[in-house]
C-alpha cells in the first residue's frame, strides 16, 4: 500500500500567490503541483474572485478541480462546471452595513458580486476595479446594486488606506457582515461567519477530507481563516504583514515561484 501524502490538500489563493502578475502560472509551479498530484494530493483553489471571474481563467490553466470562490461564499466544481454550494448576502443587511460604514468614515464607493455562476460584478459611479482584468458592469445608482441577489460587497474610500478602511468597517458593521481585506484596494463585506476557512471546510467535506490535512498558501489577511483551518500555512514574501506573522513559513514571492519552492520540498 502506498504511503499517504504529507498533505491531502494543497490550498492556494490565486492573486498574489499562485498567479504571477500577468495571471499565468509558471511552468515550475505547474510541475510542482504535478508532484503533489502524483503523491495523491488534491489541489484546491481558494480565491476571493467570484465564479464568473475565474471560469475563463480555469479554462486557460486547465484547472478542473474544486474551487472555493467569492471569499468562501461559493464552492464550484470547475471540471463539471457546476456550483456545489453558495451562500448569499442579505441585501438589506448589506445596505444597512454600508450606511453604518459611511456614518463612520464618510462616503465610500461600492460594488457587488452577484450570486450565481453567471452573476455580474456591478460598480456604482466612482468605484474603480482594483483588478482591471476582471469584468465589471457600471450601475448608474447605488440602488441598482441590490436589483439581484449578491454574495458580497466591495468598498473603497477616496482617502483611507485599506487597513484603516477595513478596521473602520469591522467596527461599524457588527454581525451584519464579515469584513475582509483581500487585496490592494479591496475591502469586502460577505455573509457573517463566511470566509475562506468556512469555504475550505465545505469543500474538504465534499472531498471526504479534513481541512487540517491541507497545506495552504496565501498573501492577504483574507487568507488568515484559511491558515487557521489548515494544517500548515505558507505566506508569500509579498504577503501582508499580518499574514506573514501568522504563517508557519514564509516563502518566496509569487513572481519567484514561492509556491513551487515549498511543494518541491514537501512532495519532491
C-alpha positions as CSV (number, residue, x, y, z in Angstrom):
1,X,0.0,0.0,0.0
2,X,1.5,3.4,-1.0
3,X,2.3,5.8,1.8
4,X,-0.2,8.7,2.3
5,X,1.0,12.1,1.0
6,X,2.3,14.6,3.6
7,X,-0.8,16.7,2.9
8,X,-4.0,15.5,1.3
9,X,-4.9,19.0,0.1
10,X,-2.9,21.9,-1.4
11,X,-5.0,25.0,-0.9
12,X,-3.8,28.0,-2.9
13,X,-5.0,31.6,-3.2
14,X,-4.8,33.0,-6.8
15,X,-3.8,36.7,-7.0
16,X,-0.5,37.4,-5.4
17,X,0.1,33.7,-4.6
18,X,-0.4,31.1,-7.4
19,X,-0.7,33.6,-10.2
20,X,2.0,35.9,-11.5
21,X,1.2,39.5,-12.3
22,X,0.1,38.5,-15.8
23,X,-2.5,36.0,-14.5
24,X,-0.3,33.0,-15.5
25,X,1.1,30.0,-13.6
26,X,4.8,29.4,-14.2
27,X,6.0,26.1,-15.7
28,X,7.9,25.4,-12.4
29,X,4.8,25.9,-10.3
30,X,2.7,23.7,-12.7
31,X,5.4,21.0,-12.3
32,X,5.4,21.3,-8.5
33,X,1.6,20.9,-8.5
34,X,2.1,17.8,-10.6
35,X,4.4,16.4,-8.0
36,X,1.7,16.9,-5.3
37,X,-0.9,15.3,-7.5
38,X,1.4,12.3,-8.2
39,X,1.7,11.9,-4.4
40,X,-2.1,11.7,-4.1
41,X,-2.7,15.3,-3.0
42,X,-5.7,17.3,-4.3
43,X,-5.3,20.9,-5.4
44,X,-8.0,23.3,-4.1
45,X,-8.1,26.9,-5.4
46,X,-9.3,29.3,-2.7
47,X,-10.0,32.8,-4.1
48,X,-11.9,36.0,-3.4
49,X,-12.9,36.1,-7.1
50,X,-16.5,35.0,-7.8
51,X,-17.1,32.1,-10.1
52,X,-17.8,34.2,-13.2
53,X,-14.4,35.9,-12.6
54,X,-12.5,32.6,-12.7
55,X,-14.2,30.3,-15.2
56,X,-12.2,31.6,-18.2
57,X,-9.0,31.6,-16.2
58,X,-9.6,28.0,-15.1
59,X,-10.1,27.0,-18.8
60,X,-6.8,28.7,-19.7
61,X,-5.0,27.0,-16.8
62,X,-6.7,23.6,-17.5
63,X,-7.9,23.6,-13.9
64,X,-10.6,21.0,-13.3
65,X,-10.7,20.6,-9.5
66,X,-12.9,22.2,-6.8
67,X,-12.6,25.9,-6.1
68,X,-13.7,28.0,-3.1
69,X,-14.7,31.3,-4.7
70,X,-16.1,34.6,-3.5
71,X,-14.3,34.6,-0.1
72,X,-15.9,31.3,0.8
73,X,-19.4,32.1,-0.4
74,X,-19.2,29.6,-3.3
75,X,-17.9,26.1,-3.8
76,X,-17.6,25.3,-7.5
77,X,-16.6,22.2,-9.5
78,X,-14.5,23.5,-12.3
79,X,-14.4,20.2,-14.2
80,X,-18.2,19.7,-14.2
81,X,-18.9,23.4,-14.5
82,X,-21.3,23.1,-11.5
83,X,-22.0,25.2,-8.4
84,X,-21.9,22.9,-5.4
85,X,-22.9,25.4,-2.8
86,X,-23.5,29.1,-2.5
87,X,-24.3,31.5,0.4
88,X,-25.9,34.8,-0.4
89,X,-25.5,38.1,1.5
90,X,-28.8,39.6,2.7
91,X,-29.2,42.8,0.6
92,X,-31.0,44.7,3.3
93,X,-28.2,43.9,5.8
94,X,-25.6,44.9,3.2
95,X,-27.3,48.3,2.5
96,X,-27.5,48.9,6.3
97,X,-23.9,47.9,6.7
98,X,-22.8,50.4,4.0
99,X,-24.8,53.1,5.8
100,X,-23.1,52.4,9.1
101,X,-19.7,52.5,7.5
102,X,-20.4,55.8,5.8
103,X,-21.6,57.2,9.1
104,X,-18.1,56.5,10.5
105,X,-15.8,57.4,7.6
106,X,-17.9,59.4,5.1
107,X,-18.7,58.4,1.5
108,X,-17.4,55.1,0.2
109,X,-17.7,53.7,-3.3
110,X,-19.3,50.3,-3.6
111,X,-19.6,47.4,-6.0
112,X,-21.3,44.0,-5.7
113,X,-20.7,40.5,-6.9
114,X,-24.0,38.9,-7.8
115,X,-25.0,35.4,-6.8
116,X,-24.8,32.5,-9.3
117,X,-22.4,31.1,-11.8
118,X,-23.4,33.8,-14.3
119,X,-23.7,36.7,-11.8
120,X,-22.2,40.0,-12.8
121,X,-20.0,42.4,-10.9
122,X,-21.8,45.8,-10.7
123,X,-20.0,49.0,-9.8
124,X,-21.5,52.3,-8.7
125,X,-20.2,55.6,-10.1
126,X,-16.8,56.4,-8.5
127,X,-15.8,52.8,-7.8
128,X,-12.6,51.7,-9.6
129,X,-11.9,48.0,-10.1
130,X,-8.6,47.1,-8.4
131,X,-8.0,44.2,-10.8
132,X,-8.5,45.5,-14.4
133,X,-8.7,42.0,-15.9
134,X,-12.0,41.2,-14.0
135,X,-15.1,42.1,-15.9
136,X,-17.5,44.7,-14.4
137,X,-20.6,46.5,-15.4
138,X,-21.4,50.1,-14.4
139,X,-24.5,50.9,-12.5
140,X,-26.0,54.4,-12.7
141,X,-27.0,54.5,-9.0
142,X,-26.3,52.5,-5.8
143,X,-29.9,51.2,-5.7
144,X,-29.1,49.2,-8.8
145,X,-26.6,47.2,-6.9
146,X,-29.4,45.5,-5.0
147,X,-31.5,44.6,-8.0
148,X,-30.5,40.9,-7.9
149,X,-29.1,38.5,-5.1
150,X,-25.5,39.2,-4.2
151,X,-22.7,37.2,-2.4
152,X,-20.5,40.2,-1.3
153,X,-20.0,43.9,-1.5
154,X,-16.7,45.6,-2.3
155,X,-15.9,49.1,-0.9
156,X,-13.2,51.7,-1.5
157,X,-12.6,55.1,0.2
158,X,-11.2,58.1,-1.5
159,X,-8.7,58.8,1.2
160,X,-8.4,56.0,3.8
161,X,-5.9,53.2,3.1
162,X,-7.1,49.6,3.0
163,X,-6.1,48.7,6.6
164,X,-7.9,51.8,8.0
165,X,-11.0,51.2,6.0
166,X,-11.1,47.5,6.9
167,X,-10.7,48.4,10.6
168,X,-13.4,51.1,10.5
169,X,-15.8,48.8,8.6
170,X,-15.3,45.9,11.0
171,X,-16.1,48.2,14.0
172,X,-19.2,49.6,12.2
173,X,-21.0,46.6,10.8
174,X,-21.0,44.2,13.8
175,X,-22.8,41.0,12.9
176,X,-24.4,42.4,9.7
177,X,-21.4,41.0,7.7
178,X,-17.9,39.7,7.8
179,X,-15.3,42.3,6.8
180,X,-12.4,41.1,4.7
181,X,-9.2,42.8,3.4
182,X,-8.4,40.7,0.4
183,X,-6.0,42.7,-1.7
184,X,-4.8,46.2,-2.6
185,X,-7.9,48.4,-2.9
186,X,-10.2,45.5,-2.0
187,X,-12.2,45.7,1.3
188,X,-15.2,43.4,1.1
189,X,-18.4,42.5,3.1
190,X,-19.7,39.0,2.9
191,X,-22.2,37.0,4.9
192,X,-21.5,37.0,8.6
193,X,-19.4,34.0,9.6
194,X,-18.4,33.2,6.0
195,X,-14.8,33.3,5.0
196,X,-12.2,31.2,3.2
197,X,-11.9,28.9,6.2
198,X,-15.6,28.1,6.1
199,X,-15.3,27.6,2.4
200,X,-12.4,25.2,2.7
201,X,-14.4,23.3,5.4
202,X,-17.3,22.8,2.9
203,X,-15.0,21.8,0.0
204,X,-13.0,19.4,2.1
205,X,-16.2,17.8,3.4
206,X,-17.3,17.3,-0.2
207,X,-14.0,15.6,-1.0
208,X,-14.2,13.4,2.2
209,X,-11.1,15.1,3.7
210,X,-10.4,17.2,6.8
211,X,-9.1,20.8,6.4
212,X,-6.3,20.0,8.8
213,X,-4.8,17.8,6.2
214,X,-4.2,20.8,3.9
215,X,-1.1,23.0,3.3
216,X,-2.3,26.5,2.5
217,X,-0.6,29.3,0.6
218,X,-1.8,33.0,0.7
219,X,-0.8,36.6,0.7
220,X,-3.5,38.8,2.3
221,X,-5.5,39.0,5.5
222,X,-8.4,37.2,3.9
223,X,-6.2,34.1,4.0
224,X,-6.0,34.2,7.8
225,X,-9.1,32.0,8.2
226,X,-7.6,29.6,5.7
227,X,-4.4,29.3,7.7
228,X,-6.5,28.8,10.9
229,X,-8.4,25.9,9.2
230,X,-5.5,24.2,7.5
231,X,-2.6,22.2,9.0
232,X,0.2,24.4,7.7
233,X,0.2,28.0,6.4
234,X,2.7,29.4,4.0
235,X,2.8,33.2,3.3
236,X,4.4,34.6,0.2
237,X,7.3,37.1,0.6
238,X,4.9,39.7,-0.9
239,X,2.2,39.0,1.7
240,X,0.6,41.5,4.1
241,X,2.5,41.7,7.4
242,X,-0.5,40.2,9.3
243,X,-0.4,37.1,7.2
244,X,3.4,36.7,7.4
245,X,3.2,37.0,11.2
246,X,0.5,34.2,11.3
247,X,2.3,31.9,8.9
248,X,4.2,28.7,9.7
249,X,6.6,29.6,7.0
250,X,7.3,32.5,4.6
251,X,8.4,31.5,1.1
252,X,9.5,33.5,-2.0
253,X,7.1,35.9,-3.8
254,X,4.5,34.9,-6.4
255,X,6.9,36.2,-9.1
256,X,9.7,33.9,-7.8
257,X,7.8,30.6,-7.7
258,X,7.3,30.7,-3.9
259,X,4.6,28.0,-4.1
260,X,6.8,25.7,-6.1
261,X,9.7,26.1,-3.7
262,X,7.7,24.7,-0.8
263,X,5.8,22.0,-2.8
264,X,9.1,20.7,-4.3
265,X,10.5,20.3,-0.7
266,X,7.3,18.7,0.6
267,X,6.5,16.4,-2.3
268,X,9.7,16.1,-4.2
